[in-house]
Amino acid sequence: MPINVDITKAKAITKDRLRLDRKPLLEEQDVLFMQAQEASASTTAIVTEKNRLRNITGDYVSNMSTIAELKVATAAGRVEDETGSGLLLNGTDNLSSNSDGNILLEYGTR
């Protein structure tokens, strides 16, 4: 008998996990922001990253449609495999899955 997974509940669990994952990353960006301000340096990249981290529980998760996508989602923007190694994603990469549940990564799309 196959196991049925409620995708809405799975998304909520993933969002909670990502909130925990992003907390130290946001704290790190806060320190970098203060250091940049003290040095009169640009904070543009830091603000962009903080916004990405804040928005990670929004469309990033909401647009996922499979359990496989939810399992590999991380706040650091990495697609992790079972060994813990991963590929760094950026805003132009597209993560999706096929009908077999395999994760597909297209670089520089959108």
Sequence and secondary structure as in RCSB ss.txt:
>XXXX:A:sequence
MPINVDITKAKAITKDRLRLDRKPLLEEQDVLFMQAQEASASTTAIVTEKNRLRNITGDYVSNMSTIAELKVATA
AGRVEDETGSGLLLNGTDNLSSNSDGNILLEYGTR
>XXXX:A:secstr
      HHHHHHHHHHHHHHHHHHHHHHHHHHHHHHHHTT   HHHHHHHHHHHHIIIIIHHT  SHHHHHH  T
TSEEE TTS EEE  TT EEEE TT  EEEETT  
